[in-house]
Amino acid sequence: MSKVRFFLEKSIPELEDLQKKGVFTKSEITMLMRKRTDFEQRITGRGARPRDFLKYVEWEKNVERLRLKRLERLHIEHGGPSEHASMRRRLFVLERAVNKFPAENDLWLTYLDVARENGAIKVIYEVYSKLLQLQPTNIDAWLSAAKFEFEENSNASGARSLFQRGLRLNSESTRLWLAYCQFELTYVAKLLARRKLLGLTSEQAQAADMEQERKEKTTEEELQADEIALPDDDEKTLTQLPEADLNMLGNPDTNPALKGDVALAIFDAAMTTLPKHTRETPFSTANKFLAIFDKFDQRNYLYSHVLDELNREHSDDVRTHLLDITLPIRTVTVDSPDFADQLQLSVNKFLAYKARKPNPELTKQFCQQLEAKFITEENTKVNEIVRKIITKVKA
């Protein structure tokens, strides 16, 4: 009870402020204290459950909504001891929750959501640090932390560091490899789009812009927040991973990193690592990476590397041949302006393979792909053309 009383006494200045301003009546304040006492007794007792903490947080959120509505309706100014009390209390409740139930991911997610809603950047860093320390094999946690760094905190270097450390501890995670690859390609795409928009063509102008961005990144929030502390991984290293400090100056014609070489380094490392730890085959891994490469402008360059990699070890495999034949039509639709040209290129590739060494299985799979991809109910003219091509391929 002494612990409960201590926590409740900390809310007295807030409640006095609410009553003084006329936001809540004396009887409402009494009711709030009674309800809060009940929640505190539940979560500090031996029979506490994760949902008790979540209910407490939800109740506090509803009280805060009511407070804000009354401030607006009564034209009462914001400020005073009650202004941020609800946010602090919810965070404090959730801090105790994850300490008591460190394996309950719903508590961690709620903790992060509350911190985000209230712009508590330092708390977000602290939560991720603690979560990754306690659950270093939680792939969702690594992905969430990296996403926060890149998408919400605009910190590509921090996101890259998280991906690399996460992979050193979880080298068997296909999801983490794929997410890391997609991040690097997205980073390059955003960088090139920004330079095009701003007309940054020279390396000098690009370097100046990058330095300015770095300076602008040093905001007050960032100064308050430490970097995410990461679990130790001295025993596991993946030396194939690219360095975090990357030279991104120039353009795709002069800088391989801007063409996607960093993503390809990740692909190479994954192709070496995943088959050792999982049931992934080189072809299943390659196809998952190809599905990511499909989304980016530099895909033909990336495709070529994947094909070269498979040809090195599996040059006689029908799956390698099929990939080579179908690469021209991977992202083509019947409405694409280059549909006819790319389809013809694909058919020519098949006929070249057939001339060297006929393979019924290759023919079967190529025809199945043509039918599945291009024959639809909407376009009878295209259907007729594709069926004629399939007949020619089978001949």
N, C-alpha and C positions, 0 to 999 in steps of 0.2 A: 504493500500500500504506500510505503514511503516513496517508492519510485513513481507511482502513479501521481501522488500528490505533488511531487517535484515537477513533473511534466506539465501538470495542470496549472500550477502557480506561474509558470512561464507565460501563460496566455492571459494573465490578469490585465496587464497594460493594454492589450489589444481589446479585450472585452469592455474595459472602462472607456476606451476611446469610442467604441461603437455606441455605447449607451449615451455618452456625453453628446455625441453628434446627432443622436436621435435616429440612428440607422436601425437599431433594435431596441425594443422596450425591455424593462427590467425583467419581466416574466419570460421574455424570449431569451434573454441572456441566461437566466436560470435553467431554462430548457436546454440551451446549448451546452452549458457546463455539465448537466446531467447526462446528456447523450455522449459527450466527449469522455466523461468519466467511465461510462459503460464500455466504450471502445478501448480505452487505455487498459482497463482491467482485462478485457479479452486478450489483447495482444501481448500483455506482460505475463499472463498466466501460463501455467504449464501446458494447458490444452490448446494453446494458440495454433491456428491454422493459417496458411497463406491467404485464404479468402477473407479472413478477418481483417487483415491489413488492407486488402483491396477494397473491402466495403468501407473501411474507415476513410481511405483516400477519396473514394467516390462521394461519401457524405460531406467531407470537407470541401470538395469541389462544388457541390450543390449549394452549400452555405455561402461560398464565395460568389457564385452566380447571383444569389439573392442579395448579397451585399452590394454588388455592382448595379443591379437593377434599382435598388432603393436610392443609391447615391444619385443616379440619373433622374429618377422620378422626383426626388426631394431637392434636386439642385444643390447637393452637398459637394464641396470640393474634395478632391482626392488628397491623400497624405496622412501623416500621423502613424502611430504604432500599428494600426490595423491594416495599413496599405498592402504590405507584402507578407503579412503574417500567415495567411492561408498557404501561400506557395512554400514558405519555409517549413511549415508544419507538415505538409504533404511529403516534402522531400525528406524530412526527418523520420517520418513514419516509414517511408520506403527504405531509408538507410538501415533502420532497425530490421525491416523485413528481410532484406537480402543478407544481412549478417546472420539472421536466425535460420533462413532457408536458402542457402547459397546455390542450391541446385534447381530452384524454381524459376524457370525462365520467364514466366508471366510477370513475376515481380520485377525482374530486371527490365523487361520491356516497358512496364508501367513507369518505373523509375526514370528511364530515358525519355519517355513521352512527356512526363511532367516537367522534366528539366528543359526539354525543347520548347514546350508551350510557353515557358516563362523566360526563355532566353538565358538560362543559367549555363553558360558555356563552360565555366570552370567545373561545375558539377558534372556535366556530360563527360568531360575528360576523365574525371575521377571515377565515374561509374564504369566507363569502358576499361580503364586501367585495372580496376578491381575485378571486373568480369573476366577479362582475358587472363589475369593471373590465376583466378580460381578455376576457370574453364578453358584451358588452352586448346582443347580439342573441339570446342564448340564452333563449328564452321559458320553458322549464322551470326555469331558474335563478331568474328573476324570480318565478314562481309559487311555487316552493319557499321562497324567502326570505320572501315575503309570508305564506305559510301558517305558517311558523315564528313570525313576529312575532305573528300574530293568534291562532293556535290553541295554540301552546306557550309563548309569552312574554306572552300577553294584552295585546298592545300594538297596539290598533286604529290609533292615529295613525301608528305606524311602518309598519304594513302599508299604510295608505292612501298614505303617502309613496312606498313602493316601487312600488305599482301606478301611481301618477301618473308617476313618473320612468320606469318601464318603458315606459309608453305614449308618452311624449314621444320615446323612442328607437325605439320599435317600433309606430308608429301603425297599421301594416298588420296587426297581429296580432289576429284575431278572438278567439282563445282568451283573450288578455289582457284585452280589453274585457269579455268575458262573465264572466271570473273576478272582475274588479273590481266589476262590477255585483252579482254574487252575494254577494261579500264585504260590500258596503254593506247589502244586504237582510238578510243573516245577522246583521250587527252590530246593526241596529235590532231584529230579532226577539229576540236575546239580551238586549238592553237592556230591552225592554218586558217580557220574561218575568221578568227579575230584579226589576223594579219591582213587578210584580204579586205576586210571591212575598213580597217584603218589605213590601208595602203602601205604597209610596212614591207618594202621589197628588199632593202639593203640589210646586211647583217648588223651594221652599226645601229640602224634604227630599231631593229628587232632587239638587240642587246639593251638599248636604252629603255625600250618598252618593258622588257622583262625585269629590269632593275627597278623601274617605277612601280610595277606591280608588286614587287617584293617589298618595297617601302610602304606601299599602301596597305599591305597585308598586316603590318604591325599596328593593329588597332588596339584600342583599350581592352577589348574582350580578350584578345590574344595574349596580351601582357599578363592578364589575370590567370590564364590557363597554362598549365604545364603540358608537355607532350604526353601522349598516352604511353604509360609505362608498359613495357612488353615482357612476356615471360622469357626466361633464359632458355637458349637453345644451342649452347656451345657444342653439344654432342652431335647435332644434326645440321649439316650445311649442304646447300645446293649451289655449288660454285658456278653453275651454268647461268644463274640469274643475272640480268644486266645490272650494272651499277646504278645507284639511285641518282647520282649527279650526272645528268645527261646533257650533252650539247645539242640543243634544238635550234640552232641558228641555221639560216639558209632556206632552202626549199627542197621538195622531194627529189629533184634532179641532182642536187649537190650534197644532200645529207641523207644517208640511208635510214637514219632513225625516223625521219619524216615520211619515209615510204612504208614503214611498218616493220623495220628490222628488230625493234625491241619486242614486238609481239611475236615475231618469228623465233627469237631466242627463247621466249617462254614456251612456244610450241615445241621446239626441239627438246627443251628440258622435260616437258611433260611426256613426250614420246619416249624418252629414255627412262623416266621415273615411273609412270603409271602402270605399265605392264608388270613391273616388279612387285607391286603392292596390291594390285586389283585384278579383276577379271577382264579389264579393258584389253581389247586387241588393238594393234596399231591402226586398223581401219576404223574401228568404232571411235577411237580417240581423234583421229584425223577428221572424221565426219562431223564431230562436235565442234571442232575448231573451224571447219569450213563454214558451218552454219553461222558462226560469228563473223567470219571474213566476208560473207555475203552482204553484210550491212554497210560496208565501207567502200569508199571510192577507189582505194588502192587494191581492191580485191584480186585483180588479175595477177598482180605482182605476188600477192600472198598465195594465191592458188598455185602458181608455178613452183614455189618453194615446197609446198605440201606434196605436189606430184613428184618433184625431184627426190624428196625424202622417201616416199613409198617406192619409187623406182630403184633406189639404192639397195633396198633389202627385199623387195617383193616385185621385181620386174616381170616375173612370169605369172603373177596372180591375176585372175580375171577381174578382181575388184580394182586393181590398179589400172588396168586397161579401160574399164568402164568409167572410172573417174576421169581419165584423160579424154575420153570421147565426149563426156557430158559436161565438162567444165564450161564450154562456150554457151551452154543453155541453162546454166544453174540459176541465173537470176532473170532470165528472159521470159516474158509472157507473150501471149498471142497479140497483145496490144502494143508491144514494144516496137519502136521504129526500126530496130535492127533484127526483128524476129526472123525474117527470111534468111538474112545473111548468116546469123549465128546458127540457125538450124541446119543450113547447108554445110557450114563448117563442121558441125558435129557429125553429120552424115558422112562427109568426106573422110573424117578421122576414122569412123567405123569401117568404111570400105577399105581404107589403107590397112587396117588390122586384119580384115577378112582376106585381103589379097595375100598377106604374108602367111597367115595361118588361120584358117576357118575354125571358129569355136562356137558350137551350138549354144552353150551357156551364155556367152557374151551376147550373141544375137538375141536370145530370149530376154535377157535382162535389159538390153538397150530398147527393145520394142516395148517392154512393159513400162519403162520410164517415159518413152514418147507418148504412149497412150494415156498414162496417168497424168502427165503434165499438160498436154495440149488438147486432148479430145474432151470437149465439154458440150453441154446441151445448147449453149447460147450461140455457137458459131459453126454452122453447118459447112460453110465454105472451107474453113481451116480444118475441120474434121476430115473432110474429103481429101485435102492435101496430105495431111498427116497419115491417113490410112494408106494412101498411095505410096508414101515413103516407107511405111512399115512393110508393105508388100514387096517393095524393091529391096529392102534390107534382108528380108527372109529368103529372097530368091537365090 
